[in-house]
Amino acid sequence: MSNDISEVVIDQMRLVAKSKGYTELQYDVMDVREMTYPSESFDLVIDKSTIDSLMCSDNPLINVSRMIGEGYRVLREGGYYFTVSYSGSRMEHFTR
């Protein structure tokens, strides 16, 4: 499953997946700060620079905290939270 807050992005990802025959993929329009997935749904959560985008938003510390909290909420016990960031200073957000 993949999600993005932008419906345009999700529509593009669905089109690409369909053109390649990837029928098992699911794309959802969703805000990572308030996801609708059930708790403990995933073994892996990947943040591909969303943390960087949220650090440029209004109230960045609150937004990042909410995103990380939601990421951990949807992780199963023993799951992994993988973050890709362009900043080396993002780890402090995971220790709070």
C-alpha positions as CSV (number, residue, x, y, z in Angstrom):
1,M,0.0,0.0,0.0
2,S,1.1,3.5,-0.7
3,N,-0.5,6.8,0.4
4,D,0.0,10.4,-0.4
5,I,-2.0,13.5,0.5
6,S,-2.2,14.5,-3.2
7,E,-5.0,13.0,-5.2
8,V,-3.1,13.9,-8.4
9,V,-0.1,11.9,-7.2
10,I,-2.2,8.9,-6.3
11,D,-4.0,9.0,-9.7
12,Q,-0.6,9.1,-11.4
13,M,0.7,6.2,-9.4
14,R,-2.4,4.2,-10.1
15,L,-2.1,4.8,-13.9
16,V,1.6,3.7,-13.9
17,A,0.8,0.6,-11.9
18,K,-2.1,-0.3,-14.2
19,S,0.0,0.2,-17.3
20,K,2.6,-2.2,-15.9
21,G,0.0,-4.8,-14.9
22,Y,0.6,-4.3,-11.1
23,T,-3.0,-5.1,-10.0
24,E,-2.1,-6.1,-6.5
25,L,-0.9,-2.6,-5.5
26,Q,-3.1,-0.2,-3.5
27,Y,-2.8,3.6,-3.5
28,D,-4.8,5.7,-1.0
29,V,-5.2,9.5,-0.7
30,M,-4.4,10.0,2.9
31,D,-2.7,12.4,5.4
32,V,0.1,10.6,7.2
33,R,-0.6,12.6,10.3
34,E,-4.1,10.9,10.5
35,M,-4.1,7.6,8.7
36,T,-7.3,5.5,8.5
37,Y,-5.4,2.2,8.4
38,P,-6.1,-0.1,11.4
39,S,-3.5,-0.3,14.1
40,E,-0.8,-2.9,13.6
41,S,-1.5,-3.4,9.9
42,F,2.0,-3.4,8.5
43,D,5.4,-5.0,8.9
44,L,7.1,-2.1,7.3
45,V,6.5,1.7,7.1
46,I,8.6,3.7,4.6
47,D,8.8,7.4,4.8
48,K,10.4,8.7,1.6
49,S,11.3,12.3,2.7
50,T,7.8,13.2,4.0
51,I,9.6,14.1,7.2
52,D,11.6,16.7,5.2
53,S,8.4,18.2,3.7
54,L,6.7,18.4,7.1
55,M,9.8,20.1,8.6
56,C,9.0,23.0,6.1
57,S,5.4,23.2,7.2
58,D,3.6,25.4,9.8
59,N,4.1,23.7,13.2
60,P,6.7,21.3,11.9
61,L,7.5,19.6,15.3
62,I,3.8,18.8,15.9
63,N,3.3,17.6,12.3
64,V,6.4,15.4,12.4
65,S,5.4,14.0,15.8
66,R,1.9,13.2,14.5
67,M,3.3,11.5,11.4
68,I,5.8,9.4,13.4
69,G,3.1,8.5,15.9
70,E,0.8,7.3,13.2
71,G,3.6,5.3,11.6
72,Y,4.3,3.5,14.8
73,R,0.6,3.0,15.4
74,V,0.1,1.1,12.1
75,L,3.3,-1.0,12.6
76,R,2.9,-4.6,13.9
77,E,5.1,-5.6,16.8
78,G,8.6,-6.3,15.5
79,G,8.0,-4.1,12.4
80,Y,10.4,-1.6,10.9
81,Y,10.0,2.1,10.4
82,F,12.4,3.1,7.5
83,T,13.0,6.8,6.8
84,V,14.8,8.4,3.9
85,S,15.8,12.0,4.6
86,Y,18.1,14.6,3.1
87,S,19.0,15.8,6.6
88,G,21.2,14.1,9.1
89,S,19.4,15.7,12.0
90,R,16.0,13.9,11.8
91,M,16.9,11.1,14.3
92,E,16.1,13.5,17.2
93,H,12.4,13.3,16.2
94,F,12.4,9.5,16.8
95,T,13.8,9.7,20.3
96,R,11.2,12.1,21.6
